[in-house]
Amino acid sequence: MSMYQSQPGRENSTDQLSFWQDKRNLIFLSAVLVISFAVYLPCLQYGFVNWDDSANIYKNPDIINISDWGSLCISVKNIFSTYIHGNYNPLTITTFAIEKLVYGLDSPAWWHLTNIILHLACVLLIFRISLAMGLNLFPAVFCALMFGIQPMRVESVAWISERKDVLFGTFYLLSLYYYIKSVKLSFRKRYLLIITSFFILSLLSKIQAVTLPLSLVLVDYYFDRKLSMKLIYEKWHYFLLSFITGIAGIFFLKTDGSLAKVNDHFTFFEKHLPASFAYLVYWVKSAVPYRMLPLYPYPEDISWIFYVSQLLVFSLWGVTYYFFRKKKKVLVFGILFFTLNIKPLLQVLSAGQAFLADRFTYLPYFGLFLIYACGIQWVLHKNQRFNKLVYVVIFLVLGGYGYINIEQSKIWKNSETLWSHELKYYPDNLSALYNRGEYYKNEGQYKEALHDFNKYIALYPTDHHVFIERGVTHAQLHNYENALLDLKMAEELDPSHSDIYRNRAVIHARLGEYDKSHWEITKYLSLKPDDNEMWSILATLKRLKINNPE
């Protein structure tokens, strides 16, 4: 077998059943899972972060109001009928709802453990899929370990809100595995319901699962099924599910206003240039995971490197076609699996604040890892006298990945470590300044919070939210005059924001200015008439005015 030119043999049912009876499989699989778990063990000491965890979990009414099984059922109904920040991931949010009931919000270690367990399930499936696609045992172990501990995995595992990655990945890979099994055993109808069920669960976990039908076509190509319209038609129900989910996802993003306008100053052609650059960066980081950040801000202008990136991408497509003509199936499958699964996430539509994200590579990297593993298999087979050296190099590479992984996971300890890491590389990043300032404020580190809020306002003085936050911080330091000035500025920027009047009411009450406090609460309730607590406070203020007339 020439390098990357695979013609895997078909396994019979006996071979399939023997996986769990082969002690070598179990020993190596156990080692892969133990190593992967050990690398992520520090995450059990981490908490929530104020980036999506707030909207998805600890400030989500459908989560925090759960107290028993009855309230859980009500919340699940609401979860499946709403979206958050334009994202419809009801199955993922449902897992949070169950954890809230079982563990509560004071034990984030259990929430992190769920992410790790789901990641280990994906690692197990990658191992099984790699073997089913013709890899020998050691290269399959390498592929699974790469998927398990390569540092670009960290964001998807250590960030609780990215539960959607490991959850959708589990169901996606289950669908893929059973499809491979059905093709190799020629039992396609037997597994139809299983594959479809897992696909639906994957779609309900994350919209990224819409690429599964294309991945199934790649499996057909890999196992020498003749590419034809009939092959596409037999998957019509998968394509239909993907189409409906994709259209719904775009509609939710547009309705929520989450389709960002940060690159609207670029032409239609220029919008594709950062996508090409991101595509190549993902390629490089699959082998050399450098400078991993929670946010990679959009470029302010299009420099020469983006045009070069576009040319390189075109060249790569040409090389892929050459591999196709030469029947280099592993290379074609790996490149196209990576490309087709990363393509919807290249941010041409700009659904977010960044044009790169480590988490986007969670599933797509399987294609590249498969190529690397097959390369190792070829080297071990063709150059056996260098096998010991190859093993040493692989050990050092994987050891280095494990170390970098552990170090990278530390930034997810809390919101301070997360945003301080971002600000180390982008000191003027507004989201990082705001979120770290909010964290400092909530932790009682008011001087540190003021530092971040002041810098934010110096860079972007027209955001009413940060004036409110700085005003609250001043109030905590008893600088009431500055607090009222900030809240007045926030009101000038957006008089419809209810928090302005609620916070001003508190300040006036502390100063004994009950008339002013009464007016502010009245204004607040005109905007938030369902706040029963503030109605109660308003009644108390009325009694104070009666008992303490001027």
RODO-2510 file (C-alpha; in nm, 4 decimals, decimal comma):
residues 550
     n   res          X          Y          Z
     1     m     0,0000     0,0000     0,0000
     2     s     0,1535     0,3323    -0,1072
     3     m     0,1516     0,6303     0,1214
     4     y    -0,2015     0,7621     0,1822
     5     q    -0,3465     0,5303    -0,0831
     6     s    -0,5737     0,3142     0,1265
     7     q    -0,7916     0,0256     0,0209
     8     p    -0,9178    -0,0977     0,3589
     9     g    -1,0587    -0,4445     0,3771
    10     r    -1,4162    -0,4979     0,4836
    11     e    -1,4642    -0,6348     0,8307
    12     n    -1,7192    -0,9044     0,8977
    13     s    -1,9481    -0,9091     1,1985
    14     t    -1,7132    -1,1358     1,3925
    15     d    -1,4291    -0,8844     1,3547
    16     q    -1,6553    -0,6060     1,4736
    17     l    -1,7590    -0,7958     1,7849
    18     s    -1,4009    -0,8904     1,8675
    19     f    -1,2910    -0,5338     1,9434
    20     w    -1,3835    -0,5607     2,3106
    21     q    -1,2340    -0,9121     2,3299
    22     d    -0,8899    -0,8041     2,2062
    23     k    -0,6815    -0,7242     2,5133
    24     r    -0,4463    -0,4993     2,3156
    25     n    -0,7367    -0,2801     2,2074
    26     l    -0,8583    -0,2477     2,5643
    27     i    -0,5122    -0,1782     2,7071
    28     f    -0,4260     0,0920     2,4547
    29     l    -0,7736     0,2440     2,4653
    30     s    -0,7580     0,2577     2,8450
    31     a    -0,4186     0,4275     2,8252
    32     v    -0,5506     0,6866     2,5775
    33     l    -0,8519     0,7635     2,7978
    34     v    -0,6457     0,7826     3,1191
    35     i    -0,3915     1,0179     2,9608
    36     s    -0,6662     1,2383     2,8154
    37     f    -0,8460     1,2505     3,1493
    38     a    -0,5259     1,3314     3,3389
    39     v    -0,4510     1,6248     3,1081
    40     y    -0,7916     1,7807     3,1792
    41     l    -0,7969     1,6947     3,5499
    42     p    -0,7023     2,0522     3,6565
    43     c    -1,0278     2,1761     3,5001
    44     l    -1,2180     2,0252     3,7926
    45     q    -1,0811     2,3098     4,0062
    46     y    -1,2103     2,5817     3,7751
    47     g    -1,5336     2,7775     3,7933
    48     f    -1,7708     2,9483     3,5538
    49     v    -1,6548     3,2435     3,3426
    50     n    -1,8495     3,5554     3,2474
    51     w    -1,8427     3,4726     2,8777
    52     d    -2,1613     3,2921     2,7685
    53     d    -2,1704     3,0972     3,0965
    54     s    -2,3794     3,3839     3,2325
    55     a    -2,6374     3,3790     2,9499
    56     n    -2,6436     3,0003     2,9238
    57     i    -2,6265     2,9093     3,2913
    58     y    -2,6037     3,1301     3,5978
    59     k    -2,8146     3,4210     3,4641
    60     n    -3,0470     3,2059     3,2544
    61     p    -3,3974     3,2051     3,4135
    62     d    -3,4639     2,8600     3,2667
    63     i    -3,1669     2,7306     3,4671
    64     i    -3,1581     2,9286     3,7910
    65     n    -3,5319     2,8829     3,8620
    66     i    -3,5083     2,5029     3,8649
    67     s    -3,5693     2,3609     4,2108
    68     d    -3,7473     2,0279     4,1511
    69     w    -3,8485     1,7904     3,8733
    70     g    -4,1641     1,9894     3,8014
    71     s    -3,9752     2,3144     3,7434
    72     l    -3,7218     2,1178     3,5375
    73     c    -3,9958     2,0021     3,2997
    74     i    -4,1253     2,3585     3,2629
    75     s    -3,7725     2,4833     3,1920
    76     v    -3,7037     2,2136     2,9335
    77     k    -4,0225     2,3138     2,7505
    78     n    -3,9038     2,6752     2,7473
    79     i    -3,5525     2,5736     2,6414
    80     f    -3,6805     2,3947     2,3322
    81     s    -3,8918     2,6943     2,2315
    82     t    -3,6272     2,9695     2,2646
    83     y    -3,2750     3,0526     2,1533
    84     i    -2,9884     3,2306     2,3282
    85     h    -2,7812     3,4960     2,1485
    86     g    -2,9108     3,3608     1,8192
    87     n    -2,7977     3,0048     1,8966
    88     y    -3,0480     2,7208     1,9153
    89     n    -2,8808     2,4435     2,1180
    90     p    -3,1713     2,3077     2,3239
    91     l    -3,0171     1,9699     2,4054
    92     t    -2,7015     2,1354     2,5362
    93     i    -2,8982     2,3771     2,7548
    94     t    -3,1113     2,0859     2,8769
    95     t    -2,7984     1,9152     3,0108
    96     f    -2,7295     2,2348     3,2072
    97     a    -3,0840     2,2257     3,3434
    98     i    -3,0376     1,8698     3,4676
    99     e    -2,7041     1,9593     3,6274
   100     k    -2,8610     2,2571     3,8022
   101     l    -3,1152     2,0260     3,9639
   102     v    -2,8616     1,7571     4,0550
   103     y    -2,5497     1,9595     4,1449
   104     g    -2,6615     2,3197     4,1855
   105     l    -2,4574     2,6206     4,0788
   106     d    -2,2099     2,6067     4,3671
   107     s    -2,0269     2,2975     4,2390
   108     p    -1,8891     2,3785     3,8921
   109     a    -1,6478     2,0833     3,9204
   110     w    -1,9329     1,8483     3,8307
   111     w    -2,0203     2,0575     3,5279
   112     h    -1,6585     2,0439     3,4127
   113     l    -1,6528     1,6692     3,4726
   114     t    -1,9468     1,6258     3,2351
   115     n    -1,7537     1,8085     2,9627
   116     i    -1,4505     1,5867     3,0195
   117     i    -1,6552     1,2654     3,0102
   118     l    -1,8194     1,3677     2,6825
   119     h    -1,4781     1,4535     2,5408
   120     l    -1,3522     1,1086     2,6409
   121     a    -1,6510     0,9567     2,4603
   122     c    -1,5403     1,1420     2,1459
   123     v    -1,1840     1,0168     2,1922
   124     l    -1,3112     0,6591     2,2197
   125     l    -1,5137     0,7002     1,9014
   126     i    -1,2166     0,8498     1,7154
   127     f    -1,0176     0,5398     1,8156
   128     r    -1,2893     0,3069     1,6887
   129     i    -1,3357     0,5033     1,3658
   130     s    -0,9609     0,5142     1,3001
   131     l    -0,9388     0,1345     1,3299
   132     a    -1,2469     0,0922     1,1110
   133     m    -1,0838     0,3105     0,8441
   134     g    -0,7835     0,0819     0,8172
   135     l    -0,5319     0,2222     1,0630
   136     n    -0,3137    -0,0175     1,2565
   137     l    -0,3311    -0,0139     1,6332
   138     f    -0,0470     0,2294     1,7117
   139     p    -0,1418     0,4908     1,4476
   140     a    -0,5038     0,4677     1,5714
   141     v    -0,3769     0,5320     1,9244
   142     f    -0,1838     0,8332     1,7951
   143     c    -0,4919     0,9702     1,6161
   144     a    -0,7063     0,9285     1,9275
   145     l    -0,4451     1,0901     2,1510
   146     m    -0,4115     1,3825     1,9124
   147     f    -0,7866     1,4307     1,9305
   148     g    -0,7706     1,3917     2,3077
   149     i    -0,4868     1,6192     2,4157
   150     q    -0,3870     1,8463     2,1269
   151     p    -0,3998     2,1956     2,2872
   152     m    -0,6563     2,3364     2,0429
   153     r    -0,9071     2,1073     2,2203
   154     v    -0,8841     2,3062     2,5444
   155     e    -1,1475     2,5710     2,4703
   156     s    -1,4105     2,3091     2,3842
   157     v    -1,3489     2,1078     2,7012
   158     a    -1,2471     2,3589     2,9702
   159     w    -1,5219     2,6129     2,8899
   160     i    -1,8498     2,4872     3,0318
   161     s    -2,0640     2,6714     2,7754
   162     e    -1,8825     2,4851     2,4991
   163     r    -2,0598     2,1721     2,6173
   164     k    -2,2210     2,1967     2,2759
   165     d    -1,8913     2,0988     2,1093
   166     v    -1,8342     1,7793     2,3039
   167     l    -2,2058     1,6911     2,3045
   168     f    -2,2654     1,7432     1,9334
   169     g    -1,9293     1,5766     1,8671
   170     t    -2,0346     1,2629     2,0533
   171     f    -2,3561     1,2198     1,8557
   172     y    -2,1921     1,3229     1,5266
   173     l    -1,9160     1,0652     1,5675
   174     l    -2,1680     0,7995     1,6683
   175     s    -2,3550     0,8653     1,3438
   176     l    -2,0303     0,8549     1,1492
   177     y    -1,9161     0,5328     1,3168
   178     y    -2,2416     0,3500     1,2528
   179     y    -2,2451     0,4705     0,8941
   180     i    -1,8928     0,3356     0,8421
   181     k    -2,0058     0,0119     1,0007
   182     s    -2,3102    -0,0064     0,7740
   183     v    -2,1007     0,0531     0,4619
   184     k    -1,8381    -0,2036     0,5537
   185     l    -2,0927    -0,4671     0,6509
   186     s    -2,3430    -0,3800     0,3757
   187     f    -2,6189    -0,3429     0,6362
   188     r    -2,7180     0,0107     0,5465
   189     k    -3,0899    -0,0241     0,6258
   190     r    -3,0249    -0,1887     0,9611
   191     y    -2,8471     0,1181     1,0966
   192     l    -3,0631     0,3839     0,9306
   193     l    -3,2702     0,4589     1,2412
   194     i    -2,9638     0,4636     1,4671
   195     i    -2,7709     0,7012     1,2408
   196     t    -3,0702     0,9327     1,1938
   197     s    -3,1456     0,9429     1,5670
   198     f    -2,7891     1,0345     1,6587
   199     f    -2,7852     1,2942     1,3799
   200     i    -3,0970     1,4642     1,5153
   201     l    -2,9474     1,4704     1,8654
   202     s    -2,6302     1,6210     1,7215
   203     l    -2,8289     1,8936     1,5404
   204     l    -3,0093     1,9771     1,8646
   205     s    -2,6727     2,0139     2,0365
   206     k    -2,5038     2,2444     1,7844
   207     i    -2,5855     2,3663     1,4349
   208     q    -2,2378     2,2683     1,3160
   209     a    -2,3719     1,9127     1,2782
   210     v    -2,5352     2,0145     0,9468
   211     t    -2,2186     1,8974     0,7683
   212     l    -2,2770     1,5293     0,8515
   213     p    -2,4343     1,4328     0,5135
   214     l    -2,1228     1,5583     0,3349
   215     s    -1,9025     1,3590     0,5722
   216     l    -2,1089     1,0492     0,4916
   217     v    -2,0447     1,1030     0,1196
   218     l    -1,6720     1,1208     0,2003
   219     v    -1,7029     0,7851     0,3756
   220     d    -1,8628     0,6438     0,0610
   221     y    -1,5690     0,7718    -0,1434
   222     y    -1,3163     0,6331     0,1042
   223     f    -1,4679     0,2855     0,0907
   224     d    -1,4916     0,2801    -0,2894
   225     r    -1,8628     0,3303    -0,3315
   226     k    -1,9233     0,4751    -0,6754
   227     l    -1,9966     0,8463    -0,6521
   228     s    -2,3301     0,9141    -0,8206
   229     m    -2,6574     1,1005    -0,7745
   230     k    -2,8051     0,7783    -0,6405
   231     l    -2,5520     0,7958    -0,3575
   232     i    -2,6670     1,1500    -0,2808
   233     y    -3,0356     1,0640    -0,3116
   234     e    -3,0146     0,7805    -0,0581
   235     k    -2,9164     1,0480     0,1951
   236     w    -3,1960     1,2892     0,1081
   237     h    -3,3406     1,2817     0,4616
   238     y    -3,0009     1,3794     0,6102
   239     f    -2,9658     1,6672     0,3651
   240     l    -3,3228     1,7784     0,4379
   241     l    -3,2576     1,7847     0,8130
   242     s    -2,9381     1,9821     0,7531
   243     f    -3,1132     2,2306     0,5260
   244     i    -3,3968     2,2962     0,7714
   245     t    -3,1565     2,3325     1,0636
   246     g    -2,9238     2,5611     0,8686
   247     i    -3,2013     2,7940     0,7532
   248     a    -3,3455     2,8059     1,1056
   249     g    -3,0014     2,8811     1,2494
   250     i    -2,9414     3,1731     1,0129
   251     f    -3,2906     3,3059     1,0877
   252     f    -3,2287     3,2941     1,4639
   253     l    -2,8932     3,4712     1,4278
   254     k    -3,0453     3,7404     1,2087
   255     t    -3,3471     3,7874     1,4353
   256     d    -3,1230     3,8187     1,7399
   257     g    -2,8940     4,0626     1,5619
   258     s    -2,5988     3,8289     1,6152
   259     l    -2,4848     3,8477     1,2536
   260     a    -2,2139     4,1002     1,3283
   261     k    -2,1428     4,4031     1,1131
   262     v    -1,7798     4,4324     1,2164
   263     n    -1,6520     4,3730     0,8623
   264     d    -1,9208     4,5598     0,6694
   265     h    -1,6571     4,8014     0,5420
   266     f    -1,5053     4,5149     0,3430
   267     t    -1,6249     4,4300    -0,0083
   268     f    -1,7851     4,0923    -0,0804
   269     f    -1,4515     3,9605    -0,2085
   270     e    -1,2554     4,1051     0,0854
   271     k    -1,4844     3,9308     0,3356
   272     h    -1,3525     3,5975     0,2068
   273     l    -0,9881     3,6913     0,2591
   274     p    -0,9878     3,6670     0,6418
   275     a    -1,1692     3,3335     0,5995
   276     s    -0,8847     3,2038     0,3805
   277     f    -0,6301     3,3271     0,6323
   278     a    -0,8213     3,1596     0,9164
   279     y    -0,8379     2,8345     0,7185
   280     l    -0,4595     2,8274     0,6827
   281     v    -0,4040     2,9258     1,0463
   282     y    -0,6171     2,6302     1,1522
   283     w    -0,3988     2,4049     0,9350
   284     v    -0,0804     2,5347     1,0979
   285     k    -0,2192     2,5156     1,4508
   286     s    -0,3149     2,1512     1,4025
   287     a     0,0591     2,0791     1,4234
   288     v     0,1970     2,3928     1,5929
   289     p    -0,0635     2,5225     1,8431
   290     y     0,0722     2,8699     1,9076
   291     r    -0,0850     3,1731     2,0819
   292     m    -0,4292     3,0359     2,1634
   293     l    -0,6752     3,3072     2,2682
   294     p    -1,0441     3,3247     2,3585
   295     l    -1,0936     3,6091     2,1069
   296     y    -0,9166     3,6848     1,7805
   297     p    -1,0436     4,0300     1,6749
   298     y    -1,1203     4,1011     1,3113
   299     p    -0,8427     4,2823     1,1220
   300     e    -0,8981     4,6534     1,0765
   301     d    -0,7798     4,6375     0,7168
   302     i    -0,6820     4,3814     0,4551
   303     s    -0,3048     4,3446     0,4351
   304     w    -0,0962     4,1530     0,1805
   305     i    -0,0914     3,8359     0,3888
   306     f    -0,4650     3,7888     0,3326
   307     y    -0,4240     3,7986    -0,0447
   308     v    -0,1379     3,5498    -0,0228
   309     s    -0,3587     3,3279     0,1919
   310     q    -0,6249     3,3232    -0,0770
   311     l    -0,3679     3,2149    -0,3366
   312     l    -0,2406     2,9408    -0,1075
   313     v    -0,5932     2,8123    -0,0524
   314     f    -0,6512     2,7966    -0,4286
   315     s    -0,3232     2,6067    -0,4615
   316     l    -0,4316     2,3645    -0,1899
   317     w    -0,7528     2,2944    -0,3771
   318     g    -0,5472     2,2158    -0,6847
   319     v    -0,3248     1,9810    -0,4866
   320     t    -0,6330     1,8093    -0,3443
   321     y    -0,7649     1,7523    -0,6954
   322     y    -0,4276     1,6019    -0,7879
   323     f    -0,4565     1,3651    -0,4914
   324     f    -0,8069     1,2747    -0,6069
   325     r    -0,6812     1,1856    -0,9541
   326     k    -0,4014     0,9782    -0,8010
   327     k    -0,6502     0,8003    -0,5709
   328     k    -0,4795     0,9163    -0,2528
   329     k    -0,7950     0,8418    -0,0578
   330     v    -0,6664     0,9181     0,2898
   331     l    -0,5353     1,2590     0,1848
   332     v    -0,8530     1,3466    -0,0046
   333     f    -1,0790     1,2271     0,2778
   334     g    -0,8747     1,4052     0,5460
   335     i    -0,8457     1,7358     0,3630
   336     l    -1,2095     1,7441     0,2573
   337     f    -1,3373     1,6304     0,5983
   338     f    -1,1458     1,9166     0,7586
   339     t    -1,2485     2,1664     0,4900
   340     l    -1,6185     2,0792     0,4748
   341     n    -1,6551     2,0820     0,8534
   342     i    -1,4618     2,4058     0,9073
   343     k    -1,6092     2,5924     0,6089
   344     p    -1,9388     2,6973     0,7786
   345     l    -1,7321     2,8421     1,0654
   346     l    -1,4977     3,0629     0,8628
   347     q    -1,7066     3,3677     0,9545
   348     v    -1,7882     3,5013     0,6098
   349     l    -2,1250     3,5953     0,7638
   350     s    -1,9453     3,7321     1,0736
   351     a    -2,1626     3,5687     1,3382
   352     g    -1,9602     3,6904     1,6326
   353     q    -1,6784     3,9159     1,7477
   354     a    -1,3874     3,7106     1,6097
   355     f    -1,2824     3,5610     1,2785
   356     l    -1,0924     3,2750     1,4456
   357     a    -1,1877     3,0467     1,7344
   358     d    -1,0016     2,7447     1,8692
   359     r    -1,3309     2,5682     1,9435
   360     f    -1,4274     2,5664     1,5765
   361     t    -1,1611     2,3031     1,5096
   362     y    -1,2943     2,0500     1,7595
   363     l    -1,4446     1,8061     1,5090
   364     p    -1,2816     1,9189     1,1799
   365     y    -0,9332     1,8347     1,3082
   366     f    -1,0138     1,4636     1,2876
   367     g    -0,9498     1,4855     0,9125
   368     l    -0,5987     1,6257     0,9612
   369     f    -0,5170     1,3961     1,2534
   370     l    -0,6133     1,0993     1,0353
   371     i    -0,3642     1,2157     0,7708
   372     y    -0,0876     1,2507     1,0300
   373     a    -0,1651     0,9057     1,1726
   374     c    -0,1596     0,7436     0,8295
   375     g     0,1739     0,9117     0,7618
   376     i     0,3129     0,7544     1,0777
   377     q     0,1738     0,4169     0,9725
   378     w     0,3515     0,4447     0,6375
   379     v     0,6832     0,5477     0,7964
   380     l     0,6697     0,2616     1,0474
   381     h     0,5983     0,0146     0,7691
   382     k     0,8492     0,1381     0,5096
   383     n     1,1409     0,2391     0,7319
   384     q     1,1387    -0,0089     1,0163
   385     r     1,5028     0,0546     1,1082
   386     f     1,3990     0,4027     1,2229
   387     n     1,0991     0,2846     1,4255
   388     k     1,2577     0,3523     1,7641
   389     l     1,3412     0,7069     1,6591
   390     v     0,9859     0,7563     1,5313
   391     y     0,8442     0,6361     1,8633
   392     v     1,0706     0,8736     2,0563
   393     v     0,9684     1,1697     1,8387
   394     i     0,5998     1,0852     1,8780
   395     f     0,6410     1,0506     2,2543
   396     l     0,8092     1,3920     2,2739
   397     v     0,5469     1,5565     2,0516
   398     l     0,2539     1,4155     2,2460
   399     g     0,4260     1,4975     2,5752
   400     g     0,4733     1,8550     2,4585
   401     y     0,1088     1,8766     2,3552
   402     g     0,0021     1,7484     2,6952
   403     y     0,2124     2,0093     2,8751
   404     i     0,0878     2,2947     2,6545
   405     n    -0,2686     2,1687     2,7037
   406     i    -0,2388     2,1850     3,0825
   407     e    -0,0857     2,5327     3,0686
   408     q    -0,3511     2,6560     2,8254
   409     s    -0,6348     2,5224     3,0393
   410     k    -0,5194     2,7455     3,3277
   411     i    -0,6534     3,0546     3,1528
   412     w    -1,0049     2,9108     3,2017
   413     k    -0,9722     2,9041     3,5810
   414     n    -1,1891     3,2146     3,6172
   415     s    -1,2823     3,5334     3,4347
   416     e    -0,9741     3,7205     3,5548
   417     t    -0,7284     3,4641     3,4186
   418     l    -0,9269     3,4355     3,0953
   419     w    -0,9412     3,8043     3,0095
   420     s    -0,5938     3,8847     3,1422
   421     h    -0,4616     3,6311     2,8923
   422     e    -0,6525     3,8044     2,6128
   423     l    -0,5336     4,1509     2,7202
   424     k    -0,1725     4,0338     2,7206
   425     y    -0,1939     4,0134     2,3405
   426     y    -0,4727     4,2659     2,2703
   427     p    -0,4504     4,5287     2,5498
   428     d    -0,7244     4,7427     2,3890
   429     n    -0,9782     4,4636     2,3421
   430     l    -1,3061     4,6120     2,4631
   431     s    -1,4797     4,2836     2,5466
   432     a    -1,1841     4,1722     2,7578
   433     l    -1,1664     4,5048     2,9424
   434     y    -1,5387     4,5069     3,0134
   435     n    -1,5599     4,1448     3,1249
   436     r    -1,2525     4,1612     3,3460
   437     g    -1,3772     4,4851     3,4962
   438     e    -1,7128     4,3234     3,5689
   439     y    -1,5360     4,0294     3,7338
   440     y    -1,3267     4,2620     3,9513
   441     k    -1,6385     4,4563     4,0506
   442     n    -1,8273     4,1424     4,1516
   443     e    -1,5248     4,0211     4,3500
   444     g    -1,5003     4,3501     4,5409
   445     q    -1,1775     4,4554     4,3665
   446     y    -1,3168     4,7970     4,2883
   447     k    -0,9935     4,9838     4,2127
   448     e    -0,8947     4,7177     3,9588
   449     a    -1,2445     4,7343     3,8090
   450     l    -1,2207     5,1141     3,7738
   451     h    -0,8897     5,0757     3,5912
   452     d    -1,0476     4,8531     3,3258
   453     f    -1,3669     5,0597     3,2954
   454     n    -1,1681     5,3841     3,2650
   455     k    -0,9573     5,2420     2,9859
   456     y    -1,2664     5,1085     2,8092
   457     i    -1,4362     5,4505     2,8204
   458     a    -1,1200     5,6222     2,6974
   459     l    -1,1249     5,3916     2,3937
   460     y    -1,5021     5,3840     2,3355
   461     p    -1,6936     5,6565     2,5226
   462     t    -2,0386     5,5859     2,3741
   463     d    -2,1289     5,2576     2,5444
   464     h    -2,3903     5,3145     2,8136
   465     h    -2,3314     4,9705     2,9684
   466     v    -1,9809     5,0518     3,0855
   467     f    -2,0937     5,3848     3,2347
   468     i    -2,3515     5,1936     3,4393
   469     e    -2,0868     4,9453     3,5558
   470     r    -1,8429     5,2209     3,6457
   471     g    -2,1177     5,4107     3,8247
   472     v    -2,1995     5,1044     4,0363
   473     t    -1,8286     5,0610     4,1122
   474     h    -1,7999     5,4239     4,2263
   475     a    -2,1041     5,3728     4,4480
   476     q    -1,9405     5,0715     4,6129
   477     l    -1,6459     5,2967     4,6969
   478     h    -1,8938     5,5581     4,8320
   479     n    -1,7991     5,7994     4,5531
   480     y    -2,1650     5,8856     4,5041
   481     e    -2,1047     6,2062     4,3116
   482     n    -1,9000     6,0242     4,0453
   483     a    -2,1505     5,7409     4,0448
   484     l    -2,4390     5,9774     3,9679
   485     l    -2,2374     6,1478     3,6958
   486     d    -2,1731     5,8131     3,5252
   487     l    -2,5374     5,7123     3,5488
   488     k    -2,6400     6,0485     3,4074
   489     m    -2,4060     5,9918     3,1122
   490     a    -2,5534     5,6434     3,0631
   491     e    -2,9018     5,7968     3,0593
   492     e    -2,7972     6,0453     2,7912
   493     l    -2,6650     5,7585     2,5785
   494     d    -2,9663     5,5291     2,6302
   495     p    -3,2542     5,6512     2,8497
   496     s    -3,4419     5,3234     2,8006
   497     h    -3,2000     5,1144     3,0073
   498     s    -3,3763     5,0286     3,3329
   499     d    -3,0586     4,9584     3,5349
   500     i    -2,9787     5,3309     3,5280
   501     y    -3,2825     5,4171     3,7393
   502     r    -3,2588     5,1147     3,9692
   503     n    -2,8989     5,1961     4,0627
   504     r    -2,9710     5,5652     4,0991
   505     a    -3,2624     5,4806     4,3294
   506     v    -3,0263     5,2848     4,5550
   507     i    -2,7741     5,5693     4,5675
   508     h    -3,0365     5,8313     4,6539
   509     a    -3,1769     5,6041     4,9252
   510     r    -2,8272     5,5677     5,0764
   511     l    -2,7984     5,9474     5,0780
   512     g    -3,1390     5,9751     5,2463
   513     e    -3,2894     6,1428     4,9413
   514     y    -3,6107     5,9420     4,9455
   515     d    -3,8075     6,1680     4,7108
   516     k    -3,5454     6,1256     4,4410
   517     s    -3,5233     5,7540     4,5113
   518     h    -3,9023     5,7286     4,4833
   519     w    -3,8942     5,9027     4,1428
   520     e    -3,6156     5,6744     4,0146
   521     i    -3,8009     5,3583     4,1215
   522     t    -4,1188     5,4844     3,9559
   523     k    -3,9260     5,5404     3,6353
   524     y    -3,7657     5,1972     3,6664
   525     l    -4,1027     5,0265     3,7128
   526     s    -4,2396     5,1994     3,4046
   527     l    -3,9746     5,0039     3,2147
   528     k    -3,9803     4,6854     3,4270
   529     p    -4,3375     4,6562     3,5605
   530     d    -4,2970     4,2853     3,6484
   531     d    -4,0321     4,3420     3,9157
   532     n    -4,2302     4,2587     4,2311
   533     e    -3,9332     4,3256     4,4589
   534     m    -3,9069     4,6868     4,3435
   535     w    -4,2819     4,7386     4,3899
   536     s    -4,2307     4,6314     4,7513
   537     i    -3,9406     4,8742     4,7915
   538     l    -4,1541     5,1531     4,6423
   539     a    -4,4219     5,0866     4,9031
   540     t    -4,1591     5,1053     5,1768
   541     l    -4,0368     5,4401     5,0470
   542     k    -4,3922     5,5755     5,0534
   543     r    -4,4207     5,4798     5,4189
   544     l    -4,0882     5,6512     5,4932
   545     k    -4,2146     5,9695     5,3286
   546     i    -4,5328     5,9608     5,5390
   547     n    -4,3438     5,8988     5,8617
   548     n    -4,0714     6,1506     5,7818
   549     p    -4,2403     6,4517     5,6189
   550     e    -4,0185     6,7422     5,5273
***
